[in-house]
Amino acid sequence: MAVKKKLNRTLKPKSPLSSVQTIQLDWPAFTDQLLPKSSLSPETLLPSQIIVIRKFWTENLCKNYVNFLRTLPLVTTGGKLKKGDAIRFNDRFQINDANFAHRLWTETRLKELICDIGTDETMTAHDRNKLWGGEVIGLNPSIRIYRYGKGQFFDKHYDESNMVSLKTDTAITTSANTTWTFLLYLTSASTGCKGGETVFYPNVDLKKGIRDLALEKLVVKLETGMLLLHKHGKDCILHEGKEVLGGEKWVIRTDLCVKR
């Protein structure tokens, strides 16, 4: 049943029902399951707002991770909403894991791609910092796992920026801000997932209401192993995760962090 409501700039994900996990996880290795950096190329879908890296993870690595993630104690979100919450209906698991965040940053080509992005266009360090909102130093240690089954979705919302602390390569704890959302898709139509697209509304006029959202939108279809990066915080674009019509949509979520 459709939910009628007025959009407002404060729409944000509902707080998870469960506490953040503190258990130690034996995440699958990346070794020999990633494409070389030369085979990866960041692609801009919307300047300074949305970037994708296709085949960031191989299909085999994604399959290994889905099998591993199925063993985790996921919790179904839902329940009573507070004012300003966006409707989210999925299964999720959240853990603070600085080691895994560091591995995602340093062992998957991501650090090289982010720090070297735009090299062919002679992007300067200043321009790179302007794009990412500062000097990128790693990923948010808050790792979130999302599973969307048939009928599950994430309604229209904005992603907030957060202040975090993380250890850099020098093992020094540094204060940071999150600036871009990191969404790694592990499934797609090729694995049996139908629907579940991420839809952005870059030029929506909130005063006109929901009906006008259909006039202009950017649809990002799921691709197994594709990394989607989009700017969040005060410049975040209104977006949603469409309903999954069949199969399962699996996502690894964290954030790019810049030095504060």
Order of alpha helices (4+ residues) and beta strands (2+ residues): beta-beta-beta-alpha-beta-beta-beta-beta-alpha-alpha-alpha-beta-beta-beta-beta-beta-beta-beta-beta-beta-beta-beta-beta
